[in-house]
């Protein structure tokens, strides 16, 4: 939780000088591998230009958003922050960064189709092994999720036909009575009620580097944007905490991709090790359509004259 708070402070709290405060809501992180077969604009004229195929891998952390009043923290809402986000093509990267401020990086992926077994999922990207004036960048394997055991003939231990079934099952597996203790709240927060709204609020730091002083930003704002679930087609639970299929996440160690250090994953890299293996607590697949709607600037830095 301390490392996740550092992430919130670095990207969300420090830029706005405490006007809005973001705190990690739980010590769980979600890593998703996504295949979006048809992605397009909902507005003309771009709506009429065509569609793109997107593949992506994202680390998600749930934050509670509020304000400090004296010694008290007053929680107001929740928002998901994505500190590491990899995509497969330039239009997706550029539009995501320029419009919403997503921290997108380019990558190449191995992601099975819905009708394939999830034996291996991978992310390769441009990295620096170490930082020095002569370090050469290279394309390398960054993430690898591998199924290390199966729970009965490669079959899912549970299938979900509705969004309500899926969210109820996931929340009940991770949290007692579907509730989590939110920092700053005296009463537990009902995660299930929040998830059933079918709206996933996202928070991003949108900023543009200043051309006159490249160490500063000429525009900086915190953007909160709703991702609206449209149609849910189904889902499967593959394994949970020792039951069903078991998965392991391997993260390779590169100076330019400090995922393990930033997010407080495991205990870090063992001395002399080039990777760390982390057991996956919960493995599942979901199939749905969504719309990412227009965002709102909840804080914006004063513009220079």
C-alpha positions as CSV (number, residue, x, y, z in Angstrom):
1,X,0.0,0.0,0.0
2,X,2.9,2.4,0.7
3,X,4.3,1.9,-2.8
4,X,0.9,2.4,-4.4
5,X,0.5,5.6,-2.4
6,X,3.8,6.8,-3.8
7,X,2.5,6.2,-7.3
8,X,-0.7,8.2,-6.4
9,X,1.5,11.0,-5.0
10,X,3.9,11.2,-8.0
11,X,1.3,11.2,-10.8
12,X,-1.9,12.6,-9.2
13,X,-1.4,14.3,-5.9
14,X,1.9,16.2,-6.2
15,X,1.0,17.9,-9.5
16,X,-2.3,19.4,-8.0
17,X,-0.7,20.4,-4.7
18,X,-3.2,18.6,-2.6
19,X,-6.4,20.2,-4.0
20,X,-7.6,16.7,-4.8
21,X,-6.2,13.6,-3.1
22,X,-6.0,10.1,-4.5
23,X,-5.3,7.1,-2.3
24,X,-5.0,3.4,-3.1
25,X,-8.3,1.7,-2.2
26,X,-6.8,-1.8,-2.0
27,X,-3.5,-3.6,-2.2
28,X,-4.7,-5.7,-5.2
29,X,-3.5,-4.8,-8.7
30,X,-5.2,-6.1,-11.9
31,X,-3.2,-7.0,-15.0
32,X,-5.3,-7.3,-18.1
33,X,-4.4,-8.5,-21.6
34,X,-7.0,-7.1,-24.0
35,X,-8.0,-7.8,-27.6
36,X,-10.3,-5.1,-29.1
37,X,-11.4,-6.4,-32.5
38,X,-13.2,-3.2,-33.6
39,X,-12.2,0.2,-32.2
40,X,-13.6,3.4,-33.7
41,X,-14.7,7.0,-32.9
42,X,-18.3,7.6,-31.9
43,X,-18.2,11.1,-33.4
44,X,-18.3,12.2,-37.1
45,X,-16.3,12.7,-39.2
46,X,-13.9,10.1,-37.6
47,X,-16.8,7.7,-37.1
48,X,-17.0,7.3,-40.9
49,X,-13.2,6.7,-41.4
50,X,-13.0,3.1,-40.3
51,X,-11.9,0.8,-37.4
52,X,-8.6,-0.4,-35.9
53,X,-7.7,-3.5,-34.1
54,X,-6.1,-3.0,-30.7
55,X,-4.1,-5.2,-28.4
56,X,-3.0,-4.0,-25.0
57,X,-1.7,-4.9,-21.6
58,X,-2.6,-2.7,-18.6
59,X,-1.8,-2.6,-14.9
60,X,-4.9,-1.2,-13.0
61,X,-5.0,0.2,-9.5
62,X,-8.2,1.3,-7.8
63,X,-8.0,4.7,-6.0
64,X,-10.3,6.5,-3.7
65,X,-10.7,10.2,-4.5
66,X,-11.4,12.9,-2.0
67,X,-10.2,16.1,-0.2
68,X,-8.5,16.8,3.0
69,X,-10.4,19.0,5.5
70,X,-8.1,19.7,8.4
71,X,-6.8,16.4,9.7
72,X,-9.7,14.5,8.0
73,X,-9.8,12.9,4.6
74,X,-13.2,13.1,3.0
75,X,-13.7,10.3,0.4
76,X,-16.0,11.3,-2.5
77,X,-15.6,8.7,-5.3
78,X,-13.5,6.0,-6.8
79,X,-11.3,6.0,-9.9
80,X,-9.0,3.6,-11.7
81,X,-5.5,4.7,-12.5
82,X,-3.3,2.8,-15.0
83,X,0.4,3.4,-14.2
84,X,1.6,1.0,-17.0
85,X,-0.2,0.6,-20.3
86,X,1.1,-1.0,-23.5
87,X,-0.6,-0.9,-26.9
88,X,0.2,-2.3,-30.4
89,X,-0.1,0.6,-32.8
90,X,0.6,4.3,-33.2
91,X,-2.9,5.7,-33.8
92,X,-4.0,4.1,-30.5
93,X,-1.0,5.4,-28.6
94,X,-1.1,8.9,-30.0
95,X,-4.9,9.4,-29.6
96,X,-4.8,8.0,-26.1
97,X,-2.0,10.2,-24.9
98,X,-3.1,13.4,-26.7
99,X,-6.8,13.2,-25.9
100,X,-6.9,11.6,-22.5
101,X,-3.4,11.5,-21.2
102,X,-3.0,7.8,-20.9
103,X,0.6,6.7,-20.3
104,X,0.7,4.5,-23.4
105,X,3.8,2.8,-24.7
106,X,4.2,0.6,-27.8
107,X,4.5,-3.1,-27.5
108,X,4.0,-6.4,-29.3
109,X,1.8,-9.1,-27.8
110,X,0.9,-12.7,-27.7
111,X,-2.7,-12.9,-26.6
112,X,-4.9,-16.0,-27.2
113,X,-8.3,-15.7,-28.8
114,X,-11.5,-16.3,-26.8
115,X,-11.7,-19.9,-28.2
116,X,-8.1,-20.7,-27.3
117,X,-6.6,-21.8,-24.0
118,X,-4.7,-19.1,-22.1
119,X,-1.5,-21.0,-21.8
120,X,0.8,-18.0,-22.5
121,X,0.4,-14.2,-22.7
122,X,3.4,-12.0,-23.4
123,X,4.4,-8.3,-23.9
124,X,7.6,-7.2,-25.6
125,X,8.6,-3.5,-25.7
126,X,11.5,-1.1,-26.2
127,X,13.7,-1.1,-23.1
128,X,16.9,0.1,-21.6
129,X,18.6,-2.7,-19.6
130,X,20.4,-0.1,-17.5
131,X,20.8,3.7,-17.7
132,X,24.1,5.2,-18.9
133,X,25.2,7.6,-21.6
134,X,26.1,4.7,-23.9
135,X,23.2,2.3,-23.1
136,X,21.5,1.0,-26.3
137,X,17.8,0.5,-26.4
138,X,16.5,-2.9,-27.5
139,X,13.2,-4.8,-28.0
140,X,12.8,-7.4,-25.3
141,X,10.3,-9.5,-23.4
142,X,8.9,-7.5,-20.5
143,X,5.9,-9.5,-19.2
144,X,4.9,-13.2,-19.4
145,X,1.9,-14.8,-17.9
146,X,2.1,-18.6,-18.1
147,X,-0.3,-21.3,-17.0
148,X,1.7,-23.5,-14.8
149,X,-1.0,-26.1,-13.9
150,X,-4.5,-27.0,-15.0
151,X,-7.6,-27.8,-13.0
152,X,-9.2,-30.6,-14.9
153,X,-8.8,-31.0,-18.6
154,X,-8.3,-27.3,-19.4
155,X,-11.9,-26.4,-18.6
156,X,-12.9,-23.3,-16.7
157,X,-14.1,-24.0,-13.2
158,X,-17.0,-21.5,-13.6
159,X,-18.7,-19.6,-16.4
160,X,-20.7,-16.4,-16.2
161,X,-23.5,-15.5,-18.5
162,X,-24.2,-12.0,-17.2
163,X,-22.2,-9.1,-16.0
164,X,-23.9,-9.3,-12.6
165,X,-22.8,-12.9,-12.2
166,X,-19.2,-12.1,-13.1
167,X,-18.8,-9.0,-10.8
168,X,-20.5,-10.7,-7.9
169,X,-18.2,-13.8,-8.2
170,X,-15.0,-11.7,-8.5
171,X,-15.9,-9.4,-5.6
172,X,-16.9,-12.3,-3.4
173,X,-13.6,-14.2,-4.1
174,X,-11.4,-11.3,-3.3
175,X,-13.2,-9.5,-0.5
176,X,-15.2,-10.7,2.5
177,X,-18.9,-9.8,2.0
178,X,-18.0,-7.9,-1.1
179,X,-16.6,-5.1,1.0
180,X,-13.2,-3.4,1.2
181,X,-11.8,-1.1,3.8
182,X,-11.2,2.3,2.1
183,X,-8.4,4.4,3.7
184,X,-10.1,7.4,5.4
185,X,-13.5,5.8,5.6
186,X,-14.8,4.6,8.9
187,X,-17.2,2.1,7.3
188,X,-16.3,-0.6,4.7
189,X,-17.1,0.3,1.1
190,X,-19.4,-2.1,-0.8
191,X,-17.4,-2.9,-3.9
192,X,-20.2,-4.9,-5.5
193,X,-22.6,-2.0,-5.6
194,X,-19.9,0.1,-7.2
195,X,-19.1,-2.5,-9.9
196,X,-22.7,-3.2,-10.8
197,X,-23.1,0.4,-12.0
198,X,-21.4,-0.7,-15.3
199,X,-19.3,2.5,-15.4
200,X,-15.6,2.3,-14.8
201,X,-14.2,5.8,-14.0
202,X,-10.6,6.4,-15.1
203,X,-8.2,9.1,-13.9
204,X,-5.2,10.2,-16.0
205,X,-2.6,13.0,-15.8
206,X,-2.7,14.8,-19.1
207,X,0.4,17.0,-19.7
208,X,2.3,18.5,-22.6
209,X,5.9,19.4,-22.3
210,X,6.8,23.1,-22.6
211,X,8.9,23.9,-25.7
212,X,10.6,26.9,-24.0
213,X,11.5,25.0,-20.9
214,X,11.5,21.2,-21.5
215,X,11.7,20.4,-17.8
216,X,8.2,21.9,-17.3
217,X,4.7,21.4,-18.7
218,X,2.9,24.0,-20.6
219,X,-0.4,22.2,-19.9
220,X,-1.2,19.9,-17.0
221,X,-4.6,18.6,-15.8
222,X,-6.1,15.6,-14.0
223,X,-8.8,14.0,-16.3
224,X,-11.5,11.7,-15.1
225,X,-13.3,9.8,-17.8
226,X,-16.1,7.2,-17.7
227,X,-15.8,3.9,-19.5
228,X,-19.3,2.6,-20.0
229,X,-20.0,-1.1,-20.4
230,X,-22.4,-1.7,-23.3
231,X,-23.0,-5.4,-24.0
232,X,-21.7,-8.3,-21.9
233,X,-21.3,-11.6,-23.8
234,X,-19.9,-13.8,-21.1
235,X,-16.9,-14.8,-19.0
236,X,-15.0,-17.6,-17.3
237,X,-13.2,-18.1,-14.1
238,X,-10.0,-20.2,-14.6
239,X,-8.5,-20.3,-11.2
240,X,-8.4,-18.8,-7.8
241,X,-5.9,-19.0,-5.0
242,X,-5.1,-22.7,-5.4
243,X,-8.3,-23.9,-7.1
244,X,-8.6,-24.6,-10.8
245,X,-5.9,-23.4,-13.3
246,X,-2.8,-21.7,-11.8
247,X,-0.9,-18.8,-13.5
248,X,2.4,-17.1,-12.9
249,X,3.5,-13.6,-13.9
250,X,7.1,-13.2,-14.9
251,X,8.4,-9.6,-15.0
252,X,11.9,-9.0,-16.5
253,X,14.1,-6.4,-14.9
254,X,14.9,-3.3,-17.0
255,X,15.8,0.1,-15.7
256,X,13.3,1.8,-18.1
257,X,10.4,-0.4,-16.9
258,X,10.5,-0.3,-13.0
259,X,7.2,-2.1,-12.6
260,X,8.1,-4.2,-9.7
261,X,9.7,-1.4,-7.8
262,X,7.1,1.2,-8.5
263,X,4.1,-1.0,-7.7
264,X,5.6,-2.8,-4.7
265,X,5.1,-6.2,-6.3
266,X,6.5,-9.3,-4.5
267,X,9.7,-8.4,-2.6
268,X,11.5,-7.1,-5.6
269,X,14.1,-8.8,-7.7
270,X,16.4,-11.3,-5.9
271,X,20.0,-10.2,-5.8
272,X,21.6,-10.8,-9.2
273,X,18.3,-11.9,-10.8
274,X,17.1,-10.6,-14.1
275,X,13.4,-11.5,-13.4
276,X,10.8,-12.1,-10.7
277,X,8.0,-14.6,-10.7
278,X,4.7,-13.7,-9.0
279,X,1.8,-16.1,-8.5
280,X,-1.5,-14.9,-9.9
281,X,-4.3,-14.9,-7.3
282,X,-7.2,-14.8,-9.7
283,X,-7.4,-15.7,-13.4
284,X,-10.5,-15.0,-15.5
285,X,-11.6,-13.8,-19.0
286,X,-14.4,-11.4,-19.8
287,X,-16.0,-10.6,-23.2
288,X,-17.8,-7.2,-23.6
289,X,-18.3,-4.0,-25.6
290,X,-17.6,-0.6,-24.1
291,X,-17.6,3.1,-24.9
292,X,-15.0,5.5,-23.5
293,X,-16.8,8.8,-23.2
294,X,-15.6,12.4,-23.0
295,X,-13.6,13.2,-19.9
296,X,-13.7,16.1,-17.4
297,X,-10.8,18.1,-16.1
298,X,-11.2,17.9,-12.3
299,X,-8.1,20.0,-11.8
300,X,-6.0,22.1,-14.2
301,X,-2.7,23.9,-13.6
302,X,-2.8,27.7,-14.1
303,X,-1.7,28.7,-17.6
304,X,1.4,30.9,-17.9
305,X,0.9,34.3,-19.5
